[in-house]
Amino acid sequence: MKYDLNDFILKYQDADFLTLIVEVTKEVRQLDARYMRLKRNQYDEGLGYYRDHVGDFLFYLNCGIVPAGIGLKGLQKFQPIIENLVNKGQFKPQALDIFK
């Protein structure tokens, strides 16, 4: 399976906040289950990196805090989704201040 953050961003770029919470939570659970099924020395094909970013983005959505794991640099990858939430009025415009 291909784990690409750009595909994730394109998939959820136009989603509303509630859809993001529900769908990203499901995706994180699925990623965790796939990770647990990996054999000890099996290459994860980018699963760990992808899971870290998607999971930390979910943390940001839930808490509004820049996650320590991926930090601001990692969160910037999700800026298009955050900008869309601001444009829809589901996030305050101040949410974009962290990217300045």
SELODO-105486 format. One line per field, with one value per residue: residue number from 1; x, y, z of N, C-alpha, C in turn; residue in one letter. Coordinates in nm, 2 decimals. Layout:
BEGIN
seq = [NUM/...]
n_px = [X/...]
n_py = [Y/...]
n_pz = [Z/...]
ca_px = [X/...]
ca_py = [Y/...]
ca_pz = [Z/...]
c_px = [X/...]
c_py = [Y/...]
c_pz = [Z/...]
type = [a/...]
//
This chain:
BEGIN
seq = [1/2/3/4/5/6/7/8/9/10/11/12/13/14/15/16/17/18/19/20/21/22/23/24/25/26/27/28/29/30/31/32/33/34/35/36/37/38/39/40/41/42/43/44/45/46/47/48/49/50/51/52/53/54/55/56/57/58/59/60/61/62/63/64/65/66/67/68/69/70/71/72/73/74/75/76/77/78/79/80/81/82/83/84/85/86/87/88/89/90/91/92/93/94/95/96/97/98/99/100]
n_px = [0.08/0.04/0.16/0.09/0.12/0.03/-0.18/-0.36/-0.41/-0.53/-0.75/-0.89/-0.91/-1.13/-1.31/-1.54/-1.52/-1.64/-1.65/-1.38/-1.29/-1.43/-1.36/-1.08/-1.01/-1.10/-0.92/-0.68/-0.71/-0.72/-0.47/-0.31/-0.39/-0.29/-0.02/0.03/0.00/0.23/0.52/0.80/1.06/0.97/0.95/0.79/0.70/0.67/0.46/0.48/0.58/0.37/0.16/0.24/0.22/-0.05/-0.18/-0.09/-0.19/-0.46/-0.46/-0.40/-0.64/-0.83/-0.73/-0.62/-0.36/-0.02/0.13/0.39/0.52/0.53/0.57/0.57/0.67/0.59/0.31/0.26/0.23/-0.03/-0.16/-0.33/-0.58/-0.64/-0.67/-0.89/-1.08/-1.09/-1.18/-1.44/-1.55/-1.53/-1.30/-1.13/-0.99/-0.74/-0.62/-0.45/-0.24/-0.02/0.13/0.27]
n_py = [-0.12/0.23/0.50/0.82/1.15/1.37/1.26/1.21/1.48/1.59/1.43/1.51/1.78/1.95/1.88/1.91/2.01/1.82/1.59/1.55/1.49/1.25/1.08/1.09/0.99/0.72/0.65/0.66/0.46/0.24/0.25/0.20/-0.06/-0.19/-0.15/-0.29/-0.55/-0.59/-0.79/-0.86/-0.78/-0.66/-0.43/-0.12/0.04/0.32/0.35/0.41/0.68/0.81/0.75/0.88/1.15/1.18/1.11/1.30/1.53/1.48/1.51/1.78/1.88/1.80/1.93/2.18/2.25/2.28/1.98/1.80/1.60/1.60/1.86/2.22/2.23/1.99/2.01/2.21/2.09/2.02/2.26/2.35/2.21/2.32/2.59/2.58/2.51/2.74/2.92/2.82/2.90/2.74/2.72/2.96/3.26/3.31/3.07/3.04/3.19/3.07/2.98/3.19]
n_pz = [0.00/-0.06/0.11/0.12/0.20/0.05/-0.10/0.11/0.19/-0.04/-0.05/0.18/0.17/0.12/0.31/0.58/0.93/1.12/0.96/0.91/1.17/1.23/1.01/0.99/1.24/1.21/1.01/1.14/1.33/1.16/1.04/1.27/1.33/1.10/1.14/1.37/1.27/1.13/1.07/1.28/1.15/0.92/0.66/0.68/0.47/0.48/0.64/0.92/0.93/0.79/0.96/1.19/1.11/1.03/1.26/1.44/1.32/1.36/1.64/1.65/1.54/1.73/1.97/1.91/1.93/1.84/1.76/1.93/1.82/1.52/1.50/1.41/1.15/1.03/1.06/0.88/0.64/0.63/0.60/0.38/0.43/0.68/0.61/0.45/0.64/0.79/0.59/0.56/0.79/1.01/1.16/1.35/1.21/1.33/1.35/1.14/1.21/1.32/1.10/1.01]
ca_px = [0.00/0.11/0.12/0.13/0.05/-0.03/-0.31/-0.44/-0.45/-0.62/-0.88/-0.97/-0.89/-1.26/-1.40/-1.57/-1.46/-1.69/-1.61/-1.24/-1.28/-1.48/-1.29/-0.93/-1.00/-1.11/-0.80/-0.57/-0.73/-0.68/-0.32/-0.26/-0.41/-0.19/0.11/0.03/0.01/0.36/0.61/0.91/1.16/0.91/0.96/0.66/0.67/0.63/0.34/0.51/0.59/0.24/0.07/0.28/0.17/-0.20/-0.22/-0.06/-0.29/-0.58/-0.44/-0.42/-0.78/-0.90/-0.68/-0.58/-0.22/0.08/0.18/0.53/0.58/0.57/0.60/0.51/0.71/0.50/0.18/0.25/0.18/-0.18/-0.21/-0.45/-0.70/-0.67/-0.71/-1.03/-1.17/-1.10/-1.27/-1.58/-1.59/-1.52/-1.19/-1.11/-0.87/-0.62/-0.56/-0.35/-0.13/0.10/0.21/0.34]
ca_py = [0.00/0.35/0.60/0.95/1.26/1.45/1.20/1.24/1.62/1.60/1.36/1.57/1.93/2.01/1.82/2.00/1.97/1.70/1.48/1.53/1.42/1.11/1.00/1.08/0.89/0.59/0.62/0.64/0.33/0.14/0.25/0.14/-0.20/-0.24/-0.15/-0.41/-0.68/-0.61/-0.88/-0.79/-0.71/-0.63/-0.29/-0.06/0.11/0.45/0.35/0.48/0.82/0.85/0.74/0.99/1.28/1.18/1.10/1.43/1.62/1.45/1.57/1.92/1.90/1.78/2.01/2.31/2.27/2.22/1.86/1.80/1.49/1.65/2.00/2.31/2.20/1.88/2.06/2.30/2.01/2.02/2.40/2.36/2.17/2.42/2.71/2.55/2.51/2.88/2.97/2.77/2.95/2.63/2.75/3.10/3.30/3.30/2.94/3.05/3.27/2.98/2.96/3.32]
ca_pz = [0.00/-0.07/0.22/0.07/0.27/-0.05/-0.13/0.22/0.19/-0.15/-0.01/0.29/0.16/0.11/0.41/0.70/1.06/1.17/0.87/0.94/1.30/1.22/0.91/1.03/1.35/1.15/0.93/1.24/1.38/1.05/1.04/1.39/1.31/1.00/1.20/1.47/1.20/1.07/1.13/1.35/1.07/0.80/0.62/0.69/0.35/0.51/0.73/1.05/0.90/0.75/1.08/1.28/1.06/1.03/1.40/1.50/1.26/1.44/1.77/1.63/1.52/1.86/2.08/1.86/1.98/1.75/1.82/1.95/1.74/1.39/1.51/1.31/1.01/0.99/1.05/0.76/0.53/0.64/0.59/0.29/0.50/0.79/0.54/0.41/0.76/0.82/0.49/0.58/0.92/1.11/1.24/1.35/1.13/1.41/1.34/1.04/1.26/1.35/0.98/0.96]
c_px = [0.09/0.06/0.18/0.05/-0.02/-0.17/-0.40/-0.49/-0.55/-0.76/-0.96/-0.96/-1.03/-1.36/-1.43/-1.52/-1.51/-1.65/-1.47/-1.22/-1.32/-1.39/-1.14/-0.92/-1.01/-0.98/-0.68/-0.59/-0.69/-0.53/-0.26/-0.28/-0.31/-0.05/0.13/0.05/0.14/0.44/0.73/1.01/1.10/0.91/0.81/0.61/0.62/0.51/0.37/0.51/0.45/0.15/0.11/0.22/0.02/-0.24/-0.20/-0.15/-0.42/-0.57/-0.46/-0.57/-0.86/-0.86/-0.65/-0.44/-0.13/0.14/0.33/0.60/0.62/0.61/0.53/0.55/0.62/0.36/0.15/0.20/0.03/-0.24/-0.33/-0.58/-0.74/-0.73/-0.86/-1.13/-1.19/-1.20/-1.42/-1.63/-1.59/-1.40/-1.18/-0.99/-0.74/-0.55/-0.45/-0.23/0.00/0.19/0.28/0.47]
c_py = [0.12/0.45/0.73/1.06/1.35/1.39/1.22/1.38/1.64/1.54/1.44/1.73/2.00/1.96/1.92/1.93/1.84/1.58/1.45/1.45/1.27/1.03/0.99/0.99/0.75/0.55/0.59/0.50/0.22/0.13/0.18/-0.02/-0.26/-0.25/-0.26/-0.54/-0.70/-0.71/-0.80/-0.71/-0.67/-0.47/-0.23/0.02/0.25/0.46/0.43/0.63/0.88/0.86/0.85/1.12/1.29/1.18/1.24/1.54/1.60/1.52/1.72/1.96/1.90/1.89/2.16/2.35/2.21/2.09/1.85/1.70/1.54/1.80/2.09/2.28/2.09/1.93/2.15/2.22/2.00/2.16/2.41/2.32/2.27/2.55/2.69/2.56/2.66/2.95/2.93/2.83/2.85/2.64/2.90/3.14/3.30/3.17/2.94/3.13/3.19/2.96/3.08/3.33]
c_pz = [0.00/0.03/0.18/0.13/0.17/-0.09/-0.02/0.22/0.08/-0.11/0.09/0.28/0.17/0.22/0.52/0.82/1.11/1.09/0.90/1.07/1.29/1.12/0.94/1.15/1.30/1.08/1.03/1.30/1.28/1.04/1.15/1.38/1.21/1.06/1.30/1.40/1.13/1.14/1.19/1.26/0.93/0.78/0.62/0.57/0.37/0.60/0.86/1.03/0.87/0.88/1.18/1.24/1.07/1.18/1.47/1.45/1.34/1.58/1.76/1.62/1.65/1.97/2.04/1.90/1.87/1.82/1.82/1.86/1.60/1.39/1.41/1.17/0.95/0.97/0.93/0.64/0.52/0.63/0.49/0.35/0.61/0.72/0.50/0.52/0.80/0.72/0.50/0.71/1.03/1.20/1.24/1.27/1.20/1.40/1.24/1.09/1.29/1.22/0.93/1.02]
type = [m/k/y/d/l/n/d/f/i/l/k/y/q/d/a/d/f/l/t/l/i/v/e/v/t/k/e/v/r/q/l/d/a/r/y/m/r/l/k/r/n/q/y/d/e/g/l/g/y/y/r/d/h/v/g/d/f/l/f/y/l/n/c/g/i/v/p/a/g/i/g/l/k/g/l/q/k/f/q/p/i/i/e/n/l/v/n/k/g/q/f/k/p/q/a/l/d/i/f/k]
//
